[in-house]
Amino acid sequence: MHFIKTSLRCVQVALLAGVALTSTWASAASQCAGTQQDACASMAECTWVNGYVRKDGRSVASHCKTRAHKKSADQASSGAVKLSRSK
């Protein structure tokens, strides 16, 4: 019985952590979305993307978006391997 309670508690903690991370990401994304170019350039967490045409011919308008986060030194040296799909 103790094992089941401990397991359920671990699941609850993991779910709460996931919600916290998701809400942090969403708030950063919403800060950048819809921001004009000058304001976007002044925000450290945002970057401006000039408009372009995709390979499929669709146009993408210029917009402000959240900067990509680089891996920390700990993550890079952890030995984690990114798996790729073979064709």
Secondary structure, DSSP 8 states (H G I E B T S, - for coil): -HHHHHHHHHHHHHHHHHHHHHHHHHHHHHHHTT--HHHHHT-TTEEEE--EE-TTS-EE--EEEE------HHHHTS---------
